[in-house]
Amino acid sequence: MKPLNKISLTEQAAEAIKRWILTNHFQVGERLPAERQLCETLGISRNVLREALGVLVGQNIVTKGPGT
């Protein structure tokens, strides 16, 4: 059996968002674009986006505040 090396869509989305944050020079506390815009840009569903953002919260890359 070969080892699994496929990256889940959630992980791919999290990496894409992380690169996007770094290349667009977001400042601490600056908000990301709306979910709808991120979904359209990345070509993913809102569920996948929310999971990816959860991964980034776990990595302390982004924070989730009230109403976000």
RAKAVEN-V729128 format. One record per backbone hydrogen bond with DSSP energy under -0.5 kcal/mol. CO is the residue of the C=O (numbers start at 0). NH is the residue of the N-H. Records with the same first field share a line. If there is no record, write none. Layout:
CO = NH + NH
This chain:
7 = 11
8 = 12
9 = 13
10 = 14
11 = 15
12 = 16
13 = 17
14 = 18
15 = 19
16 = 20
17 = 21
18 = 22
19 = 23
20 = 25
21 = 24
26 = 29
33 = 37
34 = 38
35 = 39
36 = 40
37 = 41
38 = 42 + 43
44 = 48
45 = 49
46 = 50
47 = 51
48 = 52
49 = 53
50 = 54
51 = 55
52 = 56
53 = 57
54 = 58
55 = 60 + 61
56 = 59
62 = 64
64 = 67
